[in-house]
Amino acid sequence: MENPVGFGKPADKLVLIVDDDESVRELIEFIVKKEGFRTEKAADGEEALSKARAVNPDLMLLDLMLPKFGGFEILRELQGDETGGIPIVIITGRYTDRSTSDMIKQEPNVRDFIEKPVKPAVLTALIHKLLRTQPPVKRPA
């Protein structure tokens, strides 16, 4: 079956996963790749910025608590150049009150906010919605 009009293929989309916890990075990468997306990973703020500029991902999944640059600095930094159009989903394990999450959502490049532990179904539905892609057809076993 062909993709519906206006929907792209996950294989055409690149997702940059930024988290300083390797196990979280691996888990999110597994979830995202299972949906058919290509991935790049970064372990700290500095690497996240250089990768974002080098590969210009279609979406960035960004942890707020990072070494070298925090998530807020990355958000601001990415707004300043050709990476300003990269949609960002914030993923954080730290409890954030409503005013903080609302403040983060006000940033022009932030599309949504997910708390850890990440629920795979929530994450994949959000990625497909933001990137306008069709989830892979699950074949019965």
DSSP file (Angstrom, degrees, kcal/mol; ACC not computed):
  #  RESIDUE AA STRUCTURE BP1 BP2  ACC     N-H-->O    O-->H-N    N-H-->O    O-->H-N    TCO  KAPPA ALPHA  PHI   PSI    X-CA   Y-CA   Z-CA
    1    1 A M              0   0    0      0, 0.0     2,-0.1     0, 0.0     0, 0.0   0.000 360.0 360.0 360.0 135.3    0.0    0.0    0.0
    2    2 A E        -     0   0    0      1,-0.1     3,-0.1     3,-0.0     0, 0.0  -0.368 360.0 -94.2 -76.1 157.8    1.3    3.4   -0.9
    3    3 A N        -     0   0    0      1,-0.1    -1,-0.1     4,-0.1     3,-0.1  -0.448  47.5-101.1 -68.1 144.2    1.7    6.2    1.7
    4    4 A P    >   -     0   0    0      0, 0.0     3,-2.0     0, 0.0    -1,-0.1  -0.266  54.2 -78.9 -60.9 155.4   -1.2    8.6    1.9
    5    5 A V  T 3  S+     0   0    0      1,-0.3     3,-0.1    -3,-0.1    -3,-0.0  -0.289 118.2  21.1 -57.7 135.7   -0.8   11.9    0.2
    6    6 A G  T 3  S+     0   0    0      1,-0.3     2,-0.5    -3,-0.1    -1,-0.3   0.357  96.9 113.3  89.2  -7.1    1.4   14.3    2.2
    7    7 A F    <   -     0   0    0     -3,-2.0    -1,-0.3   126,-0.0   126,-0.2  -0.855  51.6-153.2-103.6 134.9    3.0   11.6    4.3
    8    8 A G  B     -a  133   0A   0    124,-2.9   126,-1.3    -2,-0.5   123,-0.0  -0.391  24.4 -99.7 -93.9 175.9    6.7   10.9    4.0
    9    9 A K    >   -     0   0    0    124,-0.2     3,-1.9    -2,-0.1     4,-0.3  -0.795  22.3-130.4 -95.9 138.4    8.6    7.7    4.7
   10   10 A P  G >  S+     0   0    0      0, 0.0     3,-2.2     0, 0.0    28,-0.6   0.850 106.4  66.0 -53.7 -34.9   10.4    7.4    8.1
   11   11 A A  G 3  S+     0   0    0      1,-0.3    26,-0.1    26,-0.2    25,-0.1   0.710  96.0  57.3 -63.1 -18.9   13.6    6.3    6.2
   12   12 A D  G <  S+     0   0    0     -3,-1.9     2,-0.4    25,-0.0    -1,-0.3   0.492  97.0  80.8 -86.2  -4.0   13.8    9.8    4.7
   13   13 A K    <   -     0   0    0     -3,-2.2    25,-2.4    -4,-0.3     2,-0.5  -0.852  63.7-152.8-113.6 139.5   13.9   11.4    8.1
   14   14 A L  E     -b   38   0B   0     -2,-0.4    44,-2.2    23,-0.2    45,-1.3  -0.934   7.8-163.7-112.4 127.7   16.8   11.9   10.5
   15   15 A V  E     -bc  39  59B   0     23,-2.6    25,-2.0    -2,-0.5     2,-0.6  -0.944   8.3-150.2-113.1 125.2   16.3   12.1   14.2
   16   16 A L  E     -bc  40  60B   0     43,-2.8    45,-3.2    -2,-0.5     2,-0.6  -0.855  11.4-158.2 -96.4 120.5   19.1   13.5   16.5
   17   17 A I  E     -bc  41  61B   0     23,-2.9    25,-2.4    -2,-0.6     2,-0.6  -0.877   9.1-172.9-103.2 120.0   19.0   11.9   20.0
   18   18 A V  E     +bc  42  62B   0     43,-3.2    45,-2.0    -2,-0.6     2,-0.3  -0.935  25.1 129.6-120.9 111.8   20.7   14.0   22.7
   19   19 A D        -     0   0    0     23,-1.9    47,-0.1    -2,-0.6     6,-0.1  -0.956  48.7-143.3-157.0 140.5   21.1   12.5   26.1
   20   20 A D  S    S+     0   0    0     45,-0.4     2,-0.7    -2,-0.3    23,-0.1   0.620  84.4  84.7 -81.8 -11.1   24.1   12.2   28.5
   21   21 A D     >  -     0   0    0      1,-0.2     4,-2.6     2,-0.0     3,-0.3  -0.821  67.9-156.7 -94.0 113.5   22.9    8.8   29.7
   22   22 A E  H  > S+     0   0    0     -2,-0.7     4,-2.9     1,-0.2     5,-0.2   0.869  91.5  53.8 -59.9 -38.8   24.0    6.1   27.3
   23   23 A S  H  > S+     0   0    0      2,-0.2     4,-2.2     1,-0.2    -1,-0.2   0.887 110.7  47.0 -65.2 -37.0   21.3    3.6   28.3
   24   24 A V  H  > S+     0   0    0     -3,-0.3     4,-2.8     2,-0.2     5,-0.3   0.924 112.2  50.3 -67.8 -44.0   18.6    6.3   27.6
   25   25 A R  H  X S+     0   0    0     -4,-2.6     4,-2.7     1,-0.2    -2,-0.2   0.933 112.2  47.6 -56.8 -47.0   20.2    7.1   24.3
   26   26 A E  H  X S+     0   0    0     -4,-2.9     4,-2.5     2,-0.2    -1,-0.2   0.916 112.6  48.7 -62.3 -43.9   20.4    3.5   23.3
   27   27 A L  H  X S+     0   0    0     -4,-2.2     4,-2.4     2,-0.2    -2,-0.2   0.942 113.9  45.0 -62.4 -48.5   16.7    2.9   24.3
   28   28 A I  H  X S+     0   0    0     -4,-2.8     4,-2.8     1,-0.2     5,-0.2   0.905 112.4  52.4 -64.3 -40.1   15.4    5.9   22.4
   29   29 A E  H  X S+     0   0    0     -4,-2.7     4,-3.0    -5,-0.3     5,-0.3   0.923 109.0  50.4 -60.5 -42.9   17.6    5.0   19.4
   30   30 A F  H  X S+     0   0    0     -4,-2.5     4,-2.1     2,-0.2    -2,-0.2   0.936 112.8  46.1 -59.0 -47.9   16.1    1.5   19.5
   31   31 A I  H  X S+     0   0    0     -4,-2.4     4,-0.9     1,-0.2    -2,-0.2   0.929 116.2  44.8 -60.7 -47.1   12.5    2.9   19.6
   32   32 A V  H ><>S+     0   0    0     -4,-2.8     5,-1.6     1,-0.2     3,-0.5   0.899 114.1  48.0 -68.0 -42.5   13.1    5.4   16.8
   33   33 A K  H ><5S+     0   0    0     -4,-3.0     3,-1.9     1,-0.2    -1,-0.2   0.860 103.8  61.6 -67.0 -34.8   15.0    3.0   14.5
   34   34 A K  H 3<5S+     0   0    0     -4,-2.1    -1,-0.2     1,-0.3    -2,-0.2   0.809 100.6  55.1 -61.2 -28.5   12.2    0.4   15.0
   35   35 A E  T <<5S-     0   0    0     -4,-0.9    -1,-0.3    -3,-0.5    -2,-0.2   0.518 126.1-104.5 -81.9  -5.2    9.9    2.9   13.4
   36   36 A G  T < 5S+     0   0    0     -3,-1.9    -3,-0.2     1,-0.3   -23,-0.2   0.464  74.6 136.6 100.4   1.3   12.2    3.1   10.4
   37   37 A F      < -     0   0    0     -5,-1.6    -1,-0.3   -25,-0.1     2,-0.3  -0.452  53.9-120.9 -80.6 154.5   13.8    6.5   11.1
   38   38 A R  E     -b   14   0B   0    -25,-2.4   -23,-2.6   -28,-0.6     2,-0.3  -0.660  35.2-155.7 -85.9 151.5   17.5    7.2   10.7
   39   39 A T  E     -b   15   0B   0     -2,-0.3     2,-0.3   -25,-0.2   -23,-0.2  -0.940  23.3-174.1-133.8 154.0   19.3    8.3   13.8
   40   40 A E  E     -b   16   0B   0    -25,-2.0   -23,-2.9    -2,-0.3     2,-0.3  -0.945  21.2-150.7-131.5 153.5   22.4   10.3   15.0
   41   41 A K  E     -b   17   0B   0     -2,-0.3     2,-0.3   -25,-0.2   -23,-0.2  -0.937  12.8-172.6-129.6 152.7   23.3   10.6   18.7
   42   42 A A  E     -b   18   0B   0    -25,-2.4   -23,-1.9    -2,-0.3     3,-0.1  -0.995  12.0-160.9-141.2 143.0   25.1   13.1   20.9
   43   43 A A  S    S+     0   0    0     -2,-0.3     2,-0.3   -25,-0.2   -25,-0.1   0.598  73.2  20.1-101.2 -13.9   26.1   12.7   24.5
   44   44 A D  S  > S-     0   0    0     22,-0.1     4,-2.4     1,-0.1    24,-0.2  -0.918  84.2 -95.7-148.5 174.7   26.6   16.3   25.5
   45   45 A G  H  > S+     0   0    0     22,-2.4     4,-2.2    24,-0.4     5,-0.2   0.861 118.7  52.3 -63.3 -38.6   25.6   19.9   24.6
   46   46 A E  H  > S+     0   0    0     21,-0.4     4,-2.2     1,-0.2    -1,-0.2   0.939 112.7  44.4 -64.1 -47.5   28.7   20.6   22.6
   47   47 A E  H  > S+     0   0    0      1,-0.2     4,-2.8     2,-0.2     5,-0.3   0.878 110.8  56.4 -64.1 -38.0   28.4   17.4   20.5
   48   48 A A  H  X S+     0   0    0     -4,-2.4     4,-2.6     1,-0.2    -1,-0.2   0.926 108.7  46.0 -60.2 -45.9   24.6   18.2   20.0
   49   49 A L  H  X S+     0   0    0     -4,-2.2     4,-2.0     2,-0.2    -2,-0.2   0.927 114.7  46.0 -64.6 -45.1   25.3   21.6   18.6
   50   50 A S  H  X S+     0   0    0     -4,-2.2     4,-2.0     1,-0.2    -2,-0.2   0.902 115.5  46.5 -68.4 -38.1   28.0   20.4   16.2
   51   51 A K  H  X>S+     0   0    0     -4,-2.8     4,-3.2     2,-0.2     5,-0.5   0.911 109.6  54.2 -67.8 -41.1   26.0   17.4   15.0
   52   52 A A  H  X5S+     0   0    0     -4,-2.6     4,-1.5    -5,-0.3    -2,-0.2   0.915 113.6  42.8 -58.9 -41.7   22.8   19.6   14.6
   53   53 A R  H  <5S+     0   0    0     -4,-2.0    -1,-0.2    -5,-0.2    -2,-0.2   0.846 117.7  46.5 -72.7 -33.3   24.8   21.9   12.3
   54   54 A A  H  <5S+     0   0    0     -4,-2.0    -2,-0.2    -5,-0.2    -3,-0.2   0.910 127.6  21.8 -76.8 -43.0   26.6   19.1   10.5
   55   55 A V  H  <5S-     0   0    0     -4,-3.2    -3,-0.2    -5,-0.1    -2,-0.2   0.585  85.2-145.6-105.2 -11.6   23.6   16.8    9.7
   56   56 A N     << -     0   0    0     -4,-1.5   -42,-0.1    -5,-0.5    -4,-0.1   0.939  26.7-147.4  43.5  68.6   20.7   19.2   10.0
   57   57 A P        -     0   0    0      0, 0.0   -42,-0.2     0, 0.0     3,-0.1  -0.125  17.5-129.1 -65.8 160.7   18.3   16.6   11.4
   58   58 A D  S    S+     0   0    0    -44,-2.2     2,-0.3     1,-0.3   -43,-0.2   0.701  93.8   8.6 -78.8 -20.7   14.5   16.6   10.7
   59   59 A L  E     -c   15   0B   0    -45,-1.3   -43,-2.8    27,-0.1     2,-0.4  -0.977  65.4-149.2-158.5 145.1   13.9   16.4   14.5
   60   60 A M  E     -cd  16  88B   0     27,-2.3    29,-3.0    -2,-0.3     2,-0.7  -0.983   3.1-157.8-121.4 130.5   15.9   16.6   17.7
   61   61 A L  E     -cd  17  89B   0    -45,-3.2   -43,-3.2    -2,-0.4     2,-0.5  -0.936  27.4-168.8-102.4 113.9   15.1   14.7   20.9
   62   62 A L  E     -cd  18  90B   0     27,-2.8    29,-3.0    -2,-0.7     2,-0.3  -0.912  21.5-150.6-121.8 121.6   16.8   16.8   23.6
   63   63 A D  E     - d   0  91B   0    -45,-2.0    29,-0.2    -2,-0.5     3,-0.1  -0.623  14.6-145.6 -77.5 143.7   17.5   16.1   27.2
   64   64 A L  S    S+     0   0    0     27,-0.7     7,-3.0    -2,-0.3     2,-1.1   0.848  83.9  67.3 -80.9 -34.2   17.6   19.3   29.3
   65   65 A M  S    S+     0   0    0      5,-0.2   -45,-0.4     6,-0.1    -1,-0.2  -0.738  70.6 146.5 -94.7  97.7   20.2   18.2   31.8
   66   66 A L        -     0   0    0     -2,-1.1   -22,-0.1   -47,-0.1     2,-0.1  -0.941  47.1-113.8-131.0 149.6   23.5   17.9   29.8
   67   67 A P  S    S+     0   0    0      0, 0.0   -22,-2.4     0, 0.0     2,-1.7  -0.464  96.6  17.3 -74.3 158.4   27.2   18.4   30.4
   68   68 A K  S    S+     0   0    0    -24,-0.2     2,-0.3   -23,-0.2   -24,-0.1  -0.201 137.0  17.2  75.4 -42.9   29.0   21.2   28.5
   69   69 A F  S    S-     0   0    0     -2,-1.7   -24,-0.4     4,-0.0     2,-0.1  -0.948  80.6-130.8-149.9 138.6   25.8   23.0   27.5
   70   70 A G     >  -     0   0    0     -2,-0.3     4,-2.0    -5,-0.1    -5,-0.2  -0.394  33.1-101.3 -82.6 169.2   22.4   22.6   29.1
   71   71 A G  H  > S+     0   0    0     -7,-3.0     4,-2.7     1,-0.2     5,-0.2   0.861 121.5  56.0 -56.8 -39.0   19.3   22.1   27.0
   72   72 A F  H  > S+     0   0    0     -8,-0.3     4,-2.3     1,-0.2    -1,-0.2   0.920 107.3  48.7 -61.9 -43.2   18.2   25.7   27.4
   73   73 A E  H  > S+     0   0    0      1,-0.2     4,-2.8     2,-0.2    -1,-0.2   0.900 111.4  50.3 -63.1 -40.0   21.5   26.9   26.0
   74   74 A I  H  X S+     0   0    0     -4,-2.0     4,-2.8     2,-0.2     5,-0.2   0.931 108.3  52.3 -63.9 -45.1   21.2   24.5   23.0
   75   75 A L  H  X S+     0   0    0     -4,-2.7     4,-1.1     1,-0.2    -2,-0.2   0.943 114.8  42.0 -53.6 -49.9   17.6   25.7   22.3
   76   76 A R  H  X S+     0   0    0     -4,-2.3     4,-0.6     1,-0.2     3,-0.4   0.909 114.1  51.3 -65.6 -43.3   18.8   29.4   22.2
   77   77 A E  H >< S+     0   0    0     -4,-2.8     3,-1.1     1,-0.2     4,-0.3   0.904 108.3  51.4 -62.0 -42.9   21.9   28.6   20.3
   78   78 A L  H >< S+     0   0    0     -4,-2.8     3,-0.7     1,-0.3    -1,-0.2   0.741 101.9  61.5 -70.0 -22.2   20.0   26.7   17.6
   79   79 A Q  H 3< S+     0   0    0     -4,-1.1    -1,-0.3    -3,-0.4    -2,-0.2   0.709  94.6  66.4 -73.3 -17.8   17.6   29.5   17.1
   80   80 A G  T << S+     0   0    0     -3,-1.1    -1,-0.2    -4,-0.6     2,-0.2   0.562 105.6  21.3 -85.9  -8.7   20.4   31.8   16.0
   81   81 A D  S X  S-     0   0    0     -3,-0.7     3,-2.1    -4,-0.3     4,-0.1  -0.541 109.4 -52.2-138.7-155.9   21.5   30.2   12.8
   82   82 A E  G >  S+     0   0    0      1,-0.3     3,-0.5    -2,-0.2    -4,-0.1   0.607 123.4  67.9 -66.2  -9.0   20.4   27.9    9.9
   83   83 A T  G >   +     0   0    0      1,-0.2     3,-2.0    -6,-0.2    -1,-0.3   0.409  68.1 102.0 -87.3   2.7   19.4   25.3   12.5
   84   84 A G  G <  S+     0   0    0     -3,-2.1    -1,-0.2     1,-0.3    -2,-0.1   0.718  75.8  57.0 -59.9 -21.9   16.5   27.5   13.8
   85   85 A G  G <  S+     0   0    0     -3,-0.5    -1,-0.3    -4,-0.1    -2,-0.1   0.477  75.5 113.9 -90.4  -1.6   14.0   25.4   11.9
   86   86 A I    <   -     0   0    0     -3,-2.0     2,-0.2    -8,-0.2   -27,-0.1  -0.571  67.7-131.4 -72.2 119.8   14.8   22.1   13.5
   87   87 A P        -     0   0    0      0, 0.0   -27,-2.3     0, 0.0     2,-0.4  -0.506  24.8-156.2 -70.9 140.9   11.8   21.0   15.6
   88   88 A I  E     -de  60 110B   0     21,-2.7    23,-3.2   -29,-0.2    24,-1.1  -0.960  14.7-162.2-124.6 135.2   12.8   19.9   19.1
   89   89 A V  E     -de  61 112B   0    -29,-3.0   -27,-2.8    -2,-0.4     2,-0.4  -0.978  21.6-138.9-112.2 123.2   11.1   17.6   21.5
   90   90 A I  E     -de  62 113B   0     22,-2.3    24,-3.5    -2,-0.5     2,-0.5  -0.668  17.7-171.5 -82.8 130.2   12.4   18.1   25.1
   91   91 A I  E     +de  63 114B   0    -29,-3.0   -27,-0.7    -2,-0.4     2,-0.4  -0.985  15.0 168.9-122.2 120.1   12.8   14.8   27.0
   92   92 A T  E     - e   0 115B   0     22,-2.1    24,-2.6    -2,-0.5     4,-0.1  -0.984  36.0-165.0-138.5 145.5   13.6   15.3   30.7
   93   93 A G  S    S+     0   0    0     -2,-0.4     2,-0.3    22,-0.2    -1,-0.1   0.574  70.5  94.7 -96.2 -13.6   13.8   13.2   33.8
   94   94 A R  S    S-     0   0    0      1,-0.1     2,-0.2     0, 0.0    22,-0.1  -0.615  87.4-110.0 -81.5 135.6   13.7   16.1   36.1
   95   95 A Y        -     0   0    0     -2,-0.3     2,-0.5    20,-0.1    -1,-0.1  -0.450  37.7-165.6 -63.0 129.4   10.3   17.0   37.5
   96   96 A T        -     0   0    0     -2,-0.2    -4,-0.0    -4,-0.1    -1,-0.0  -0.975  13.5-131.7-120.6 131.6    9.3   20.3   35.9
   97   97 A D     >  -     0   0    0     -2,-0.5     4,-2.4     1,-0.1     3,-0.4  -0.268  33.5 -98.6 -74.5 169.1    6.4   22.4   37.2
   98   98 A R  H  > S+     0   0    0      1,-0.2     4,-2.7     2,-0.2     5,-0.2   0.865 121.4  53.0 -59.0 -40.5    3.8   23.7   34.9
   99   99 A S  H  > S+     0   0    0      2,-0.2     4,-2.1     1,-0.2    -1,-0.2   0.886 110.7  47.9 -66.2 -36.2    5.3   27.2   34.6
  100  100 A T  H  > S+     0   0    0     -3,-0.4     4,-2.5     2,-0.2    -2,-0.2   0.943 113.9  45.5 -67.9 -46.8    8.7   25.8   33.6
  101  101 A S  H  X S+     0   0    0     -4,-2.4     4,-2.3     1,-0.2    -2,-0.2   0.887 113.5  50.6 -65.7 -36.4    7.3   23.4   31.0
  102  102 A D  H  X S+     0   0    0     -4,-2.7     4,-0.9    -5,-0.3    -1,-0.2   0.899 109.8  50.9 -64.5 -39.4    5.1   26.3   29.6
  103  103 A M  H >< S+     0   0    0     -4,-2.1     3,-0.6    -5,-0.2     4,-0.5   0.919 110.8  48.3 -63.2 -43.3    8.1   28.5   29.4
  104  104 A I  H >< S+     0   0    0     -4,-2.5     3,-1.6     1,-0.2     6,-0.2   0.912 107.7  55.1 -62.8 -42.2   10.0   25.8   27.5
  105  105 A K  H 3< S+     0   0    0     -4,-2.3    -1,-0.2     1,-0.3    -2,-0.2   0.707  96.4  67.5 -66.4 -18.4    7.1   25.3   25.1
  106  106 A Q  T << S+     0   0    0     -4,-0.9    -1,-0.3    -3,-0.6    -2,-0.2   0.719  74.6 105.1 -72.6 -20.5    7.2   29.1   24.4
  107  107 A E  S X  S-     0   0    0     -3,-1.6     3,-1.4    -4,-0.5   -31,-0.0  -0.405  79.1-129.2 -62.5 135.2   10.6   28.6   22.6
  108  108 A P  T 3  S+     0   0    0      0, 0.0    -1,-0.1     0, 0.0    -3,-0.0   0.767 104.2  46.3 -62.5 -26.3    9.9   28.8   18.9
  109  109 A N  T 3  S+     0   0    0    -22,-0.1   -21,-2.7   -34,-0.1     2,-0.5   0.502  89.4  98.2 -95.6  -2.1   11.8   25.6   18.0
  110  110 A V  E <   +e   88   0B   0     -3,-1.4   -21,-0.2    -6,-0.2     3,-0.1  -0.754  40.5 172.5 -89.4 124.3   10.2   23.4   20.8
  111  111 A R  E     -     0   0B   0    -23,-3.2     2,-0.3    -2,-0.5   -22,-0.2   0.753  61.4 -13.9 -98.9 -31.3    7.3   21.3   19.6
  112  112 A D  E     -e   89   0B   0    -24,-1.1   -22,-2.3    -8,-0.1     2,-0.4  -0.956  53.2-125.8-164.1-179.7    6.6   19.2   22.7
  113  113 A F  E     -e   90   0B   0     -2,-0.3     2,-0.4   -24,-0.2   -22,-0.2  -0.996  19.3-175.7-143.4 123.6    7.7   18.0   26.0
  114  114 A I  E     -e   91   0B   0    -24,-3.5   -22,-2.1    -2,-0.4     2,-0.3  -0.981  15.6-142.1-126.4 137.6    8.0   14.4   27.2
  115  115 A E  E     -e   92   0B   0     -2,-0.4     4,-0.2   -24,-0.2   -22,-0.2  -0.733  34.8 -82.4 -96.7 147.8    9.0   13.2   30.7
  116  116 A K  S    S+     0   0    0    -24,-2.6     2,-0.1    -2,-0.3     3,-0.0  -0.602 105.8  63.7 -81.3 150.6   11.1   10.2   31.5
  117  117 A P  S    S-     0   0    0      0, 0.0     2,-0.2     0, 0.0    -2,-0.1   0.456  91.6-137.8 -70.4 140.2   10.7    7.3   31.7
  118  118 A V        -     0   0    0     -2,-0.1    -2,-0.1    -4,-0.1     3,-0.1  -0.481   4.2-141.4 -71.9 131.1    9.8    7.6   28.0
  119  119 A K    >>  -     0   0    0     -4,-0.2     4,-2.5    -2,-0.2     3,-0.5  -0.858   9.9-144.7 -92.6 117.2    6.8    5.6   26.9
  120  120 A P  H 3> S+     0   0    0      0, 0.0     4,-2.9     0, 0.0     5,-0.3   0.861  97.0  51.2 -50.9 -43.6    7.6    4.2   23.4
  121  121 A A  H 3> S+     0   0    0      1,-0.2     4,-2.0     2,-0.2     5,-0.2   0.891 112.3  46.7 -64.2 -38.7    4.0    4.5   22.1
  122  122 A V  H <> S+     0   0    0     -3,-0.5     4,-2.1     2,-0.2    -1,-0.2   0.934 114.8  46.8 -67.5 -46.3    3.8    8.2   23.1
  123  123 A L  H  X S+     0   0    0     -4,-2.5     4,-2.5     1,-0.2    -2,-0.2   0.940 114.3  45.5 -62.2 -48.8    7.2    9.0   21.6
  124  124 A T  H  X S+     0   0    0     -4,-2.9     4,-2.5    -5,-0.2     5,-0.2   0.898 112.0  51.1 -67.0 -39.0    6.7    7.2   18.3
  125  125 A A  H  X S+     0   0    0     -4,-2.0     4,-2.1    -5,-0.3    -1,-0.2   0.917 112.4  47.9 -61.8 -41.4    3.2    8.7   17.8
  126  126 A L  H  X S+     0   0    0     -4,-2.1     4,-2.9     2,-0.2     5,-0.2   0.920 111.2  49.5 -65.5 -44.9    4.6   12.2   18.5
  127  127 A I  H  X S+     0   0    0     -4,-2.5     4,-2.7     1,-0.2     5,-0.2   0.935 112.3  47.7 -61.2 -46.4    7.6   11.7   16.1
  128  128 A H  H  X>S+     0   0    0     -4,-2.5     5,-2.0     1,-0.2     4,-0.7   0.901 113.4  49.0 -62.0 -39.4    5.3   10.5   13.3
  129  129 A K  H ><5S+     0   0    0     -4,-2.1     3,-0.5    -5,-0.2    -2,-0.2   0.948 114.6  43.8 -64.6 -47.9    2.9   13.4   13.9
  130  130 A L  H 3<5S+     0   0    0     -4,-2.9    -2,-0.2     1,-0.2    -1,-0.2   0.878 121.2  39.0 -66.4 -38.2    5.7   16.0   13.9
  131  131 A L  H 3<5S-     0   0    0     -4,-2.7  -123,-0.3    -5,-0.2    -1,-0.2   0.430 105.0-126.8 -94.2   1.2    7.5   14.6   10.8
  132  132 A R  T <<5 +     0   0    0     -4,-0.7  -124,-2.9    -3,-0.5     2,-0.3   0.945  58.7 145.5  53.0  53.5    4.3   13.7    9.0
  133  133 A T  B   < -a    8   0A   0     -5,-2.0    -1,-0.2  -126,-0.2  -124,-0.2  -0.807  51.4-116.9-118.4 161.9    5.3   10.1    8.5
  134  134 A Q        -     0   0    0   -126,-1.3     3,-0.1    -2,-0.3  -131,-0.0  -0.844  31.0-119.3 -98.0 128.1    3.3    6.9    8.4
  135  135 A P        -     0   0    0      0, 0.0   -99,-0.1     0, 0.0  -100,-0.1  -0.331  42.0 -94.2 -61.6 149.5    4.1    4.3   11.1
  136  136 A P        -     0   0    0      0, 0.0     2,-0.4     0, 0.0  -100,-0.0  -0.333  43.5-103.2 -64.2 149.1    5.3    1.0    9.6
  137  137 A V        -     0   0    0     -3,-0.1     2,-0.6     1,-0.1    -3,-0.0  -0.605  32.4-134.7 -74.6 124.9    2.6   -1.6    9.1
  138  138 A K        -     0   0    0     -2,-0.4    -1,-0.1    -3,-0.1     3,-0.0  -0.724  18.2-149.0 -83.5 119.9    2.8   -4.2   11.9
  139  139 A R        -     0   0    0     -2,-0.6    -1,-0.0     1,-0.1     2,-0.0  -0.706  23.5-107.0 -88.4 137.6    2.5   -7.6   10.3
  140  140 A P              0   0    0      0, 0.0    -1,-0.1     0, 0.0     0, 0.0  -0.345 360.0 360.0 -61.9 144.4    0.9  -10.3   12.5
  141  141 A A              0   0    0     -3,-0.0    -2,-0.0    -2,-0.0    -3,-0.0   0.486 360.0 360.0 -73.6 360.0    3.4  -12.9   13.8
